[in-house]
């Protein structure tokens, strides 16, 4: 593994941590810690006598800014280290593009005041878009690291079965991730004092959409996890390579763990630490599924064995009667 590949994998891990810290900002209601100012914090570069909410929000901006600089640095490095048209270059370019999207979405949340206790549909749209963009960022960065580690290019021809098997859970993961982000937002805005009180909120027809998602999201998540396990089993049968086996088994195990963590999150009334664990597991499932797809689509489709055409049997030559050999001596 080259230095570039190690740095790319490290950046991927750092991006997951930054996303988790962003969830902490949302879960603690610290998104308005810097007011409506961006990129400044309360109109200052370094606020004096900041509140705890300001420290949390400012630290998230600092870590996000560092992620942006590291992603742009990885792109510049790829342009110097790899030839034109190389997959690593393309992956790094997409990573930089989606990282810029992260910055813009985060800025819009602050500037439009879609933070703290805002319950608008605009916030729901931006939060769902934020999660989707984060998934695409993690996909681009993980592919960059995989290709820099020697992963083969994706093959399109003859991959219809593999593409269909993996396309369904990948699309479902995006939907489940967006609904999970809104469900977590509902847990922050409409906390329940007990499991019975939370169930009463969920069954109230007049409850907010974020509350109703507490019932819908677990069903979607369990269905998606089952689809991931089935799809990974199909892919292992179609493309039994070592990387495919490793990534697909990791995706299946993480999907099952994610469902278990979600159930624990519900029973524990969504504490902040459990929400962060839930998010990190979701990111891990997504990354493992993306890498499974990359490894499986890189393997060529198995060609059917060719058999020689059947022909009519050739008649056997008539047997000769044994006689004296020419080389044998005659009678004396």
C-alpha positions as CSV (number, residue, x, y, z in Angstrom):
1,X,0.0,0.0,0.0
2,X,1.4,3.4,-1.0
3,X,1.6,6.5,1.1
4,X,-1.2,8.0,-1.0
5,X,-3.5,5.0,-0.3
6,X,-2.8,5.2,3.4
7,X,-3.6,8.9,3.5
8,X,-6.8,8.3,1.5
9,X,-8.0,5.6,4.0
10,X,-7.1,7.9,6.9
11,X,-9.1,10.7,5.3
12,X,-12.1,8.4,4.9
13,X,-11.9,7.6,8.6
14,X,-11.6,11.3,9.5
15,X,-14.6,12.1,7.4
16,X,-16.7,9.6,9.3
17,X,-15.6,11.2,12.6
18,X,-16.4,14.7,11.3
19,X,-19.9,13.5,10.3
20,X,-20.4,12.0,13.7
21,X,-19.3,15.3,15.3
22,X,-21.9,17.1,13.2
23,X,-24.5,14.8,14.5
24,X,-23.4,15.7,18.0
25,X,-23.9,19.4,17.2
26,X,-27.5,18.6,16.0
27,X,-28.3,16.3,18.9
28,X,-27.2,18.8,21.5
29,X,-28.9,21.8,19.8
30,X,-25.6,23.6,19.4
31,X,-26.1,24.4,15.7
32,X,-27.0,28.0,16.6
33,X,-23.9,28.5,18.7
34,X,-22.4,30.9,16.2
35,X,-25.6,32.7,15.4
36,X,-26.4,33.4,11.8
37,X,-22.8,34.2,10.9
38,X,-20.8,32.0,8.5
39,X,-17.9,31.5,8.2
40,X,-17.4,33.8,11.1
41,X,-18.7,32.8,14.5
42,X,-20.9,35.5,16.0
43,X,-19.2,38.0,13.8
44,X,-15.7,37.1,15.1
45,X,-12.9,34.8,14.0
46,X,-12.3,33.7,17.5
47,X,-15.2,34.6,19.8
48,X,-14.4,35.9,23.3
49,X,-16.0,34.3,26.3
50,X,-17.9,31.8,24.2
51,X,-20.8,29.7,25.5
52,X,-20.5,25.9,25.4
53,X,-22.8,25.8,22.4
54,X,-20.5,28.2,20.6
55,X,-17.5,26.0,21.4
56,X,-19.2,22.9,20.1
57,X,-20.3,24.6,16.9
58,X,-17.0,26.3,16.3
59,X,-15.1,23.1,16.8
60,X,-17.3,21.4,14.2
61,X,-16.5,24.2,11.8
62,X,-12.8,23.8,12.4
63,X,-12.8,20.0,11.9
64,X,-14.9,20.5,8.8
65,X,-12.5,23.1,7.4
66,X,-9.6,20.7,8.1
67,X,-11.5,18.0,6.1
68,X,-11.9,20.4,3.2
69,X,-8.2,21.3,3.1
70,X,-7.2,17.6,3.4
71,X,-9.6,16.6,0.6
72,X,-8.2,19.4,-1.7
73,X,-4.7,18.3,-0.8
74,X,-5.5,14.7,-1.7
75,X,-6.8,16.0,-5.1
76,X,-3.6,18.0,-5.7
77,X,-1.5,15.0,-4.7
78,X,-3.4,12.7,-7.1
79,X,-2.9,15.1,-10.0
80,X,0.9,14.9,-9.4
81,X,1.1,11.2,-8.6
82,X,-1.2,9.6,-11.2
83,X,-1.4,10.1,-15.0
84,X,-4.3,11.8,-16.8
85,X,-7.5,9.8,-16.9
86,X,-6.5,7.6,-13.9
87,X,-9.3,6.4,-11.7
88,X,-7.6,7.7,-8.6
89,X,-7.7,11.2,-10.1
90,X,-11.4,10.9,-10.8
91,X,-12.2,9.6,-7.4
92,X,-10.3,12.4,-5.7
93,X,-12.0,15.0,-7.9
94,X,-15.4,13.7,-7.0
95,X,-14.4,13.7,-3.3
96,X,-13.5,17.3,-3.6
97,X,-16.8,18.1,-5.3
98,X,-18.9,16.5,-2.7
99,X,-16.8,18.0,0.1
100,X,-17.6,21.4,-1.4
101,X,-21.3,20.3,-1.3
102,X,-20.9,19.6,2.4
103,X,-19.6,23.1,3.0
104,X,-22.5,24.7,1.1
105,X,-25.1,22.6,2.8
106,X,-23.7,23.3,6.2
107,X,-23.5,27.0,5.5
108,X,-27.1,27.0,4.3
109,X,-28.3,25.5,7.6
110,X,-26.7,28.3,9.5
111,X,-27.5,31.2,7.2
112,X,-31.2,30.1,6.8
113,X,-31.4,29.4,10.6
114,X,-32.4,25.8,10.1
115,X,-30.8,24.8,13.4
116,X,-31.7,24.5,17.1
117,X,-35.5,24.1,17.4
118,X,-36.5,24.8,13.8
119,X,-39.2,22.3,12.7
120,X,-39.8,23.5,9.1
121,X,-40.0,21.4,6.0
122,X,-37.1,23.4,4.6
123,X,-34.9,22.0,7.4
124,X,-36.1,18.5,6.7
125,X,-35.1,18.9,3.0
126,X,-31.7,20.3,3.8
127,X,-31.0,17.7,6.5
128,X,-31.9,14.9,4.1
129,X,-29.8,16.4,1.3
130,X,-26.9,16.8,3.8
131,X,-27.0,13.1,4.7
132,X,-27.2,12.1,1.0
133,X,-24.3,14.3,0.1
134,X,-22.3,12.8,3.0
135,X,-23.0,9.3,1.7
136,X,-21.7,10.3,-1.8
137,X,-18.6,11.9,-0.3
138,X,-17.8,8.7,1.7
139,X,-18.4,6.7,-1.5
140,X,-16.0,8.8,-3.6
141,X,-13.3,8.8,-0.9
142,X,-13.6,5.1,-0.3
143,X,-13.3,4.4,-4.0
144,X,-10.3,6.7,-4.3
145,X,-8.6,4.8,-1.5
146,X,-9.6,1.4,-3.0
147,X,-8.2,2.2,-6.4
148,X,-5.1,3.7,-4.9
149,X,-4.6,0.4,-3.1
150,X,-4.6,-1.5,-6.4
151,X,-8.3,-2.1,-6.9
152,X,-9.2,-2.9,-10.5
153,X,-11.4,-0.7,-12.7
154,X,-15.1,-1.3,-12.8
155,X,-16.3,-3.4,-15.8
156,X,-19.8,-2.7,-17.1
157,X,-20.1,-5.3,-19.8
158,X,-21.7,-8.6,-18.6
159,X,-22.4,-7.3,-15.1
160,X,-26.2,-7.0,-15.3
161,X,-26.9,-9.5,-12.6
162,X,-24.3,-8.1,-10.2
163,X,-25.4,-4.5,-10.9
164,X,-29.1,-5.4,-10.3
165,X,-28.3,-7.3,-7.0
166,X,-26.3,-4.4,-5.6
167,X,-28.2,-1.5,-7.1
168,X,-31.3,-2.1,-4.9
169,X,-29.6,-2.1,-1.5
170,X,-27.5,0.9,-2.5
171,X,-30.5,2.9,-3.4
172,X,-32.4,1.7,-0.3
173,X,-29.4,2.8,1.9
174,X,-29.7,6.4,0.6
175,X,-33.5,6.4,1.4
176,X,-33.0,4.8,4.8
177,X,-30.1,7.2,5.6
178,X,-32.2,10.3,4.8
179,X,-35.2,9.0,6.9
180,X,-32.8,8.1,9.7
181,X,-31.4,11.7,9.7
182,X,-35.0,13.0,10.0
183,X,-35.9,10.5,12.7
184,X,-32.8,11.5,14.7
185,X,-33.9,15.2,14.3
186,X,-37.3,14.2,15.6
187,X,-35.7,12.6,18.7
188,X,-33.9,15.9,19.3
189,X,-36.9,18.2,18.8
190,X,-39.6,15.9,20.3
191,X,-37.9,13.9,23.1
192,X,-39.9,11.3,24.9
193,X,-39.8,11.0,28.7
194,X,-40.5,7.2,28.6
195,X,-41.0,4.4,26.1
196,X,-44.8,4.6,26.6
197,X,-44.8,8.3,26.1
198,X,-42.8,7.9,22.9
199,X,-45.2,5.3,21.6
200,X,-48.1,7.6,22.4
201,X,-46.4,10.4,20.4
202,X,-45.8,8.0,17.5
203,X,-49.5,6.9,17.3
204,X,-50.9,10.5,17.6
205,X,-52.3,11.4,14.1
206,X,-51.6,15.1,14.8
207,X,-47.9,14.5,15.5
208,X,-45.1,16.0,13.4
209,X,-43.7,14.1,10.4
210,X,-40.4,13.7,12.3
211,X,-42.3,11.8,15.0
212,X,-44.2,9.6,12.5
213,X,-40.8,8.6,11.0
214,X,-40.0,6.8,14.3
215,X,-42.4,4.1,13.2
216,X,-41.5,4.1,9.4
217,X,-37.7,4.3,9.7
218,X,-37.2,1.0,11.7
219,X,-39.3,-0.9,9.1
220,X,-37.3,0.6,6.2
221,X,-34.0,-0.1,8.0
222,X,-34.9,-3.8,8.8
223,X,-36.0,-4.4,5.2
224,X,-32.9,-2.8,3.8
225,X,-30.7,-4.8,6.1
226,X,-32.4,-8.0,4.8
227,X,-31.9,-6.9,1.2
228,X,-28.2,-6.2,1.9
229,X,-27.7,-9.7,3.4
230,X,-29.4,-11.4,0.4
231,X,-27.7,-9.2,-2.2
232,X,-24.2,-9.9,-0.7
233,X,-24.9,-13.6,-0.7
234,X,-25.9,-13.5,-4.4
235,X,-22.8,-11.4,-5.3
236,X,-20.5,-13.9,-3.5
237,X,-21.9,-16.6,-5.6
238,X,-21.5,-14.7,-8.8
239,X,-18.1,-13.2,-8.1
240,X,-16.3,-15.4,-5.6
241,X,-13.1,-13.2,-5.4
242,X,-11.3,-12.7,-2.1
243,X,-12.1,-9.0,-1.9
244,X,-15.7,-9.5,-2.7
245,X,-16.0,-12.1,0.0
246,X,-14.4,-9.9,2.6
247,X,-16.3,-6.7,1.8
248,X,-19.7,-8.4,1.3
249,X,-19.4,-10.3,4.6
250,X,-18.5,-7.1,6.4
251,X,-21.5,-5.3,4.8
252,X,-23.8,-8.1,5.9
253,X,-22.5,-8.2,9.5
254,X,-22.6,-4.4,9.8
255,X,-26.1,-4.3,8.5
256,X,-27.3,-6.8,11.1
257,X,-25.4,-4.8,13.8
258,X,-27.0,-1.6,12.6
259,X,-30.5,-3.1,13.1
260,X,-29.5,-4.2,16.6
261,X,-28.2,-0.7,17.4
262,X,-31.4,0.8,16.1
263,X,-33.5,-1.3,18.4
264,X,-31.3,-0.4,21.3
265,X,-31.6,3.3,20.4
266,X,-35.4,3.0,20.5
267,X,-35.4,1.2,23.9
268,X,-32.9,3.7,25.4
269,X,-34.9,6.7,24.1
270,X,-32.2,7.8,21.7
271,X,-29.4,9.1,24.0
272,X,-26.8,11.2,22.2
273,X,-24.0,8.5,22.4
274,X,-26.4,5.9,20.9
275,X,-27.3,8.3,18.0
276,X,-23.7,8.8,17.2
277,X,-23.0,5.0,17.3
278,X,-26.0,4.5,15.0
279,X,-24.7,7.0,12.5
280,X,-21.2,5.6,12.5
281,X,-22.6,2.1,11.8
282,X,-24.7,3.4,9.0
283,X,-21.6,5.0,7.4
284,X,-19.7,1.8,7.8
285,X,-22.5,-0.2,6.2
286,X,-22.6,2.2,3.3
287,X,-18.8,2.1,2.8
288,X,-18.7,-1.7,2.9
289,X,-21.5,-1.9,0.4
290,X,-19.7,0.6,-2.0
291,X,-16.5,-1.4,-1.7
292,X,-18.4,-4.6,-2.3
293,X,-19.8,-3.1,-5.5
294,X,-16.4,-1.9,-6.7
295,X,-14.7,-5.2,-6.1
296,X,-17.6,-7.2,-7.7
297,X,-17.9,-5.1,-10.8
298,X,-14.1,-5.3,-11.3
299,X,-14.2,-9.0,-11.7
300,X,-15.0,-10.3,-15.2
301,X,-18.1,-12.3,-15.7
302,X,-17.4,-16.0,-15.8
303,X,-17.6,-17.4,-19.4
304,X,-19.6,-20.6,-19.9
305,X,-17.5,-23.7,-20.7
306,X,-17.3,-24.7,-24.3
307,X,-17.8,-28.3,-25.2
308,X,-16.7,-30.1,-28.4
309,X,-19.7,-31.0,-30.6
310,X,-20.8,-34.5,-30.5
311,X,-19.9,-36.6,-33.7
312,X,-20.9,-40.0,-34.9
313,X,-18.6,-42.7,-33.6
314,X,-15.9,-43.9,-36.0
315,X,-16.2,-47.6,-36.8
316,X,-13.4,-49.7,-35.3
317,X,-10.9,-51.3,-37.7
318,X,-11.4,-55.1,-38.1
319,X,-9.1,-57.1,-36.0
320,X,-6.3,-59.0,-37.7
321,X,-5.7,-62.7,-36.9
322,X,-2.4,-63.2,-35.2
323,X,0.3,-64.6,-37.5
324,X,4.0,-65.1,-37.5
325,X,5.9,-61.9,-37.1
326,X,8.3,-60.9,-39.8
327,X,10.9,-60.4,-37.2
328,X,10.5,-63.8,-35.6
329,X,12.8,-66.6,-36.7
330,X,11.3,-69.3,-38.9
331,X,11.2,-73.0,-38.1
332,X,14.5,-74.6,-38.0
